[in-house]
Amino acid sequence: MKVFVTGASGGIGSLLVPELISAGHEVLGLARSDASAQTVTAAGADVLRGDLTDPETLRTGAAEADAVVHVAFNHSPDLWRSVADEAQAVETFGAALKGTGKALLIASGTPIVPGRLATEEDSPFTGDPMADTPLGRRGHTAQYALGLADKGVRSVVVRLPRSVHSKGHRYGLASGLIAAARRTGVSGYVGDGSQRWPAVHHLDAVRLFRLALEQAEPGTVVHAVADEGDPMRTLAEGSSAAGSACPPSRCRPSTSAPSVPSTPSTSRPPAS
């Protein structure tokens, strides 16, 4: 099928494009800049020039394709603005695809549930105390996408963990820990560092996107999780080594925030 991919030159999209092409799909990738367009073209995809905040461009891409995979996210300092842009993009796709039977896959996050383990059954970020946060708003966007299954869209939400990693690429939110270690010379963690982040390798994540695109039923949620939970202290020690900022002995707890409960997520990918 022909697939319109947003974020086609990004950390996940740049690996998803060749994964789709190698499986026999045709890809149209959204590209904002000349450099992004070159990356998409080099991967073997066609290019649609435009911006994630331009609804007309998004409608054009959706009309030209058999399916849409939305993995773009503007990682700006204004997280509220980025989350609003994402919601607008998904709503634009929803309106364009209603009644078509076409697939819409969007990237979201694994749930955070304070005080206990998170599972596949938990709603993403929509309960207290997360509802009025940017993560909570992302959860509402994911719920909107799933609701499109009742409106003639084969909607699928792929929940990604905090760390999506591979050598030579970004490490998801863990990249922020590495940058902080380089900037400050100290790699910190909250409380005793026992809270956990789930993780997955980039190539496993993009394979799951492809399988979900090809097989998932409308309204499906899949979880791109391989490591159920890496302790934050371990991540801090790894960040210090990756950042060449300080030895693990200098990793230390933060004094500015209380300890957070451990919240790993489990994985249940679709059958292959």
N, C-alpha and C positions, 0 to 999 in steps of 0.2 A: 504494500500500500504506500501511498505518498503521505509523508508525515511532516507536519510543520513543527519545528522545534525552536522554542525561544531559549535564549541562553546557550545557543549552539556553539559558541566559542569559549564558554566558561569552564569551570572545573569539572562539572559533571557532563555538560552538553558536549564538550570537545571529545569526550570518550564515548558518549552515547551515539553521536553521529556515525562513527565507523562501526559501532556495534549494530546499528540498524541497517546500514548499507551492506555489511557482510552477511546479514540475514536475508537480503534480497529486497529491502525496502528502499524507496526513493525519499530523499530528505530535502526539505526546503528550510534553510536556517535563517533566523532573524539576526541581522547584524547592524549595529549602530554606527561603527567606525570603519575606516578603510582597513585597519589592522584586523578587526574582527571578521570582516568580509574575506580577507585573505586566508585567515585560519579556517573558516567554513569551507571555502573553495578548495583549499589544500586537502581537506578531509574527504572531498568527493561529493559535496552537497551543492545544491543551488542556493543562491542568496536572495533574501528579501531585505532590502535596506529599510531601516526604520527604527523606531524607539518603542520600548515597552509601554510608554505613557501615551502613545498615539493610537487611539482606538481604531481609526480607519485602516492603519497598517495591519493590526491584529485581525480585523475582519477580513481583509484581503487574504492573509495567510490561511485563515480557517476555511475560506471559500475554495481556495486552490488545492486543499489537501483532503485526504480521507480521514486524517486523525491529527490531533494537536497534542504535543507533549510540552508542558510548560515547566521549565526548570530554571528560568531566569529569576534573579532576585538582586535588587540594587543594594549592595552592602555599603550603604552610606552611614555617616555618623547619626543622621536623623532616622532612627529605626521606625518611628511612627509613620514618617513619610514613605519609607520603603514598603511598609506593610500596607498602607493605603494604596500605593501604586500596584501592589500585587493583587489586592482585592478588586481594583478597577479592571485590571487585565483579565482576571478570571471571570468577572461578571460580563465583560465584553465577549469573551469566548462563549460563555453560557448562552447569551442572547443570540449569538451568531449560529450556534450549533443546535439550538432547540428544534426538535422534530426531525433532525437529519439522520439519527442513528449513528452518527460519527463518534469516535472515541475522543475523550478529553482526559488526559492524565496530568495531574499536578503534583509537584513536590511539596510535602509538608514535613512536620516534625513528629518524632515519637513523643508520647505524652509524658508530662511531669506530674507526679502525684506525691505530694509531701506526706511523709510518715509511713509509706509502705511501697512495695514493689509495684511498678506500673506494668500493665499487661496489654495485650492486643485489644481487649474489650474496653479499655478506658478511652473516653473522648479526649481529644487533644487540647489541652490548655484551657478548657472552657469552664472548669469548676473553680471555686475559691481555693487559693487566693490569686489565681492566674487570670481570671476573666477580664480584668481591667488593665491588662498589660499588652504590649505588642504581640507577645506569644499567644495570648488569648485571642486577639483579633485574627491572627493567622489560623487559629483553630476554627473560628467562625467562617473564614473563607473556605477552609476544607469542608466544613459541613454544608456550605452552600453548594460546593461542587458535587458532593454526594447526592444532594437533593435533585440535581439535574437528571439523575437516573429516571425519575418519574416524568420527565419532560422530553423524552426521546433522545437523550444523550448517553452514550456508554461511558459514564464518568468513573474515574478510578483515582484514588488518592494513594500516593506512595509516601509512607512515613520514613523519613531519613533520620538517623541518629545525629547527635552533636558532632561526632567525629566521622567524617567520610575521608579516607586517607589512601595515599599510595605514594611511593617514592617518586620525587620529582614534581609532585603536585601539592596543592594546599591540603591541610589536614582538618578541614571544617573549622569549627569554633576553636579547636586546639591550636590553630594557627595564631589566634589572638594570645594564647598563653605563651607561645614561643616568642612572639613579638614583644610582649611585656617583659619577658626574661632578658631579651637583648637590650631593651631600653633601660631597664632598672638595675640589672645585675642580680636580681632576686626572682626566684620562681615561687609564687605563693599559692596557697590553697585555703579554703574556708574550714574553720573548726579543726577537726582531727583528720580531715581529708578522706573520710570513709565514704562520702557520697560518690555515686558512680555515674559515668557516662557510657552509654552503649556506643558501638562503633561498627564500621563496615569498610571494606576495601572498595575503592572506586569501581573496579571492574565487576565486582559482585553486584554493586548497586545498579550499574547500567544494564547488566544482564537481566536483573529483576524488572527494570523498566520495560525492556523489550518483551519479556515473557508476559507481563501484565498487559501490554499493548496488544499482544497477539491472542491472549487467552482469557483475560479477566472479564467477568460479567459486570453489567452496569451496577454502580453503587458499591464496588469492592474497595476495601482498604487492605493494602499489603505493607509489610514491614521489612525494610532493608537493614536488617540487623544481623551481624555475625557474632561480635563480641557482646555478650549481654550486659556487661558493666565493668569498666576499668575504673579503679579507685582514683579519685582526684589527686591524692598524694602521689600515686604512681605516675599520673599524667604530668604533674608538676616536676617530678624528677626527670622524666623524659624530656619535658620542655626545656629544662635547664641545660641538658646535654645537647639537644638540637639547636638551642640558641647560643651555645658556647658562652653562656653568660655566667654560670656559676656551677660548682659541683653540687651533687645532690645534697650534701651536708648543709648547703645554704638555702635549700628549699624550706620555707617556713610558713606556719599558719598565718592567715590574715587576722588582724586585730580589729578590723572595721566591720565585720559581719558575723552573725551567729552561725553555728553549725547547721547544715542542711541535711535532712534525712536522705538515706540512700535510695535512688530511684532508677534502677536498671529497667530496660524494656526487653521483652522477649520477641522472637522472630517466628513468623509463620508465612513464608513465601508461597505463592501459588504453585500448584502442581505443574511439573514440567512435562 
